[in-house]
Amino acid sequence: MRVLLFLFLFTPLTLLAQEKLPAVVIKSIAGKELNTAVFQNSDVPLVISFWATWCKPCLQELDAFNDLTETWKKETPARIIAISIDDSRTASGIKKTAGLHDWSFEVFWDENQDLKRALNISLIPHTLVIDRNGVIVKRYTAYVPGNEEKILSLLKTL
């Protein structure tokens, strides 16, 4: 019993809480299916923003990311993707919204919200920062202007 207590107390929390991105099928806005397992063991860190067409803070966050895309490319090799959680009633607006905003990153659709559920996401916008090994290192819920700078600082350390 003492040995278990000792191991628990002196095991770094980072080893205990390494949440990985689950493998789930999502769709590109062109309709092509993609398994999120391809994001595991990537060459670059990944920023995933969960959003919906009807969510104004989501659109503000994605526009802020888009505005900083060139800066981010100069300072870090990170990849940004946006994953819509729109249901079938509003899904037709995903491609239109992405086009109107002229986002320079890839946009996907979590058609059945399988990825959203697997990650236990209840509020959007919800942004994940994922390292090269597919480990989620940080979560941001809600959009706060300036978070994009915090995310960039974090990406530089990965």
Legacy VTK file of the C-alpha trace (Angstrom):
# vtk DataFile Version 3.0
C-alpha trace
ASCII
DATASET POLYDATA
POINTS 158 float
0.000 0.000 0.000
2.809 2.389 0.882
4.522 1.669 -2.420
1.383 2.589 -4.364
0.960 5.777 -2.380
4.614 6.646 -2.969
4.292 6.045 -6.724
1.132 8.115 -6.908
2.599 11.037 -4.997
5.837 11.143 -6.970
4.612 10.333 -10.446
4.531 13.526 -12.494
1.000 14.633 -13.250
1.930 15.048 -16.918
2.348 11.293 -17.127
-1.067 10.703 -15.589
-3.010 13.163 -17.717
-1.843 12.695 -21.292
-5.066 12.948 -23.232
-4.670 12.082 -26.900
-6.813 13.134 -29.792
-9.239 10.248 -30.438
-9.509 8.599 -33.855
-12.857 9.643 -35.328
-14.060 10.157 -38.911
-14.782 13.766 -39.912
-15.488 15.294 -43.326
-13.797 18.030 -45.302
-16.127 20.749 -46.575
-15.740 19.083 -49.971
-17.300 15.933 -48.455
-14.147 13.783 -48.273
-13.895 11.611 -45.152
-10.801 11.821 -42.976
-9.873 9.904 -39.839
-8.455 12.159 -37.135
-5.815 9.472 -36.496
-3.815 11.194 -39.255
-3.247 14.051 -36.799
-1.448 11.701 -34.385
2.350 11.846 -34.532
2.275 14.796 -36.882
5.353 16.678 -37.977
3.917 19.859 -36.507
1.804 20.987 -33.562
-1.881 21.377 -34.279
-4.513 23.913 -33.265
-8.086 22.668 -33.602
-10.948 25.094 -33.173
-14.445 23.681 -32.752
-17.063 26.096 -34.054
-20.539 26.434 -35.578
-22.006 28.742 -38.214
-24.416 30.296 -35.704
-21.724 31.002 -33.060
-20.504 34.624 -33.283
-17.608 34.187 -30.793
-16.471 31.175 -32.844
-16.348 33.282 -35.993
-14.465 36.030 -34.153
-11.889 33.524 -32.916
-11.408 31.968 -36.337
-11.077 35.416 -37.932
-8.423 36.283 -35.322
-6.569 33.052 -36.130
-6.809 33.853 -39.825
-5.458 37.361 -39.293
-2.400 35.876 -37.578
-1.824 33.000 -39.992
1.137 34.648 -41.730
2.746 35.579 -38.399
2.212 32.063 -37.079
3.789 30.561 -40.215
6.923 32.653 -39.652
7.229 31.768 -35.981
6.022 28.164 -35.754
5.275 25.284 -38.130
1.888 24.695 -36.471
-1.183 23.763 -38.478
-4.598 25.282 -37.795
-7.850 23.512 -38.597
-11.461 24.400 -37.876
-14.017 21.675 -37.171
-17.671 22.604 -37.390
-20.120 20.909 -35.063
-23.170 22.124 -37.007
-26.017 19.650 -37.200
-27.738 18.675 -40.441
-30.104 21.679 -40.249
-27.282 24.249 -40.420
-24.563 22.214 -42.153
-25.306 23.731 -45.539
-23.857 27.010 -44.241
-20.421 25.619 -43.324
-18.816 25.952 -46.743
-20.511 29.314 -47.355
-19.349 30.708 -44.000
-15.762 29.526 -44.538
-15.800 31.113 -48.000
-17.238 34.413 -46.813
-14.557 34.671 -44.151
-11.830 33.551 -46.574
-10.072 31.443 -43.951
-6.656 30.204 -44.993
-6.845 26.993 -42.968
-8.655 23.709 -43.523
-12.284 23.411 -42.476
-13.936 20.124 -41.526
-17.341 18.954 -40.323
-17.931 16.656 -37.364
-21.149 15.421 -38.973
-22.452 13.281 -36.122
-20.564 15.185 -33.416
-18.588 12.029 -32.633
-15.334 13.903 -32.093
-17.062 16.542 -29.991
-18.527 13.817 -27.746
-15.277 11.841 -27.573
-13.501 14.971 -26.327
-16.324 15.865 -23.930
-16.803 19.297 -25.489
-19.940 21.060 -24.335
-19.267 24.738 -25.068
-17.945 26.434 -28.185
-15.727 27.899 -29.312
-13.461 25.229 -27.931
-9.850 25.212 -29.027
-7.274 22.480 -28.544
-3.509 22.779 -28.816
-2.001 19.410 -29.690
1.692 18.529 -29.728
3.514 16.514 -32.394
2.659 13.265 -30.599
-1.079 13.887 -30.665
-1.245 14.828 -26.971
-3.653 17.600 -26.062
-1.528 20.070 -24.118
-4.078 22.861 -23.637
-7.805 23.555 -23.997
-9.420 26.952 -24.370
-13.176 27.346 -23.914
-14.890 30.522 -25.109
-13.213 33.248 -27.100
-11.237 35.880 -25.289
-9.513 38.441 -27.531
-5.783 37.924 -27.136
-5.972 34.151 -26.628
-4.463 33.756 -30.096
-1.240 35.355 -28.775
-1.204 32.959 -25.812
-1.675 30.056 -28.210
1.196 31.287 -30.390
3.469 31.524 -27.333
2.538 27.961 -26.368
3.120 26.692 -29.916
6.635 28.101 -29.879
7.468 25.812 -26.957
6.220 22.645 -28.637
LINES 1 159
158 0 1 2 3 4 5 6 7 8 9 10 11 12 13 14 15 16 17 18 19 20 21 22 23 24 25 26 27 28 29 30 31 32 33 34 35 36 37 38 39 40 41 42 43 44 45 46 47 48 49 50 51 52 53 54 55 56 57 58 59 60 61 62 63 64 65 66 67 68 69 70 71 72 73 74 75 76 77 78 79 80 81 82 83 84 85 86 87 88 89 90 91 92 93 94 95 96 97 98 99 100 101 102 103 104 105 106 107 108 109 110 111 112 113 114 115 116 117 118 119 120 121 122 123 124 125 126 127 128 129 130 131 132 133 134 135 136 137 138 139 140 141 142 143 144 145 146 147 148 149 150 151 152 153 154 155 156 157
